[in-house]
C-alpha cells in the first residue's frame, strides 16, 4: 500500500500547485482590469473647457457662448395668418444660451444639454419650443466656414440654475458620440450670479 500511496500524494501536490497558480493569475487579471478605465470612460467624449465669451474649438465645430439669459415666457408667431400670437410657457424657467456656431470639417448639427452641479441633465429644447426658425438652432445644419448666430433653449427648474454648466456635442443626443469632443462651458453661476440672473429674468420675450 505504501508503494501506491506515494504517487497519489505527488499527484495531489502537483494539482494543488496548478490551482494556486491559476488563482494567482486570475487575481492579477482582475487587479489589472480594475486599474484600467471601464469601457464607457474609454469612449466618453473628451472635454474641452471654456467660459462665456470665449471661442472654444472642438474637433468638428467651434462655438462661442455670448451670454445666457432667462425668461418666464416667449411670444411667437401665430399658427395661422390671422390667429393670436402664441405664448410658450416652460415647466420651470426658460434659459436661452446666445451662441455663435461654426462647423469646421463637414456639414452637421450641434446638440446641447445643461448639466446641474449635482449631475442632472436637462436636454436641449426642440426646434418647435420656441418655434423661431431664425433664432432656435436646435437640429439646424451648419456648413463649414459659415458662422451662425442664434440660441439654444432649455427648460430648467429655477432651483437647478446655480452651478449649472452647458455641454455641446457634434451630432445628436441623447447618446453623446464616442471618442469625440464635448465642449464644457462654465456659466459662472455662483450664488450671487444666479440671483442676479433671476432678477433680470423677463416676464416674457417677444420672438416674433
Buried (B, 14 or more C-beta within 10 A) or exposed (E): EEEEEEEEEEEEEEEEEEEEEEEEEEEEEEEEEEEEEEEEEEEBBEEBEBEBEEEBBBBBBBBBBEEBBBBBBBBBBEEEEEEEEBEBEBEBBBBBBBBBBBBBEEEBBBBBBBBBEEEEEBBBBEBEBBBBEEBBBBEBEBEEEEEBEBBBBBBBEEEBBBBBBBBBBBBEBEEBBEEBBBBBBBBBBEEEBBEEBEEEBEEBBEBE
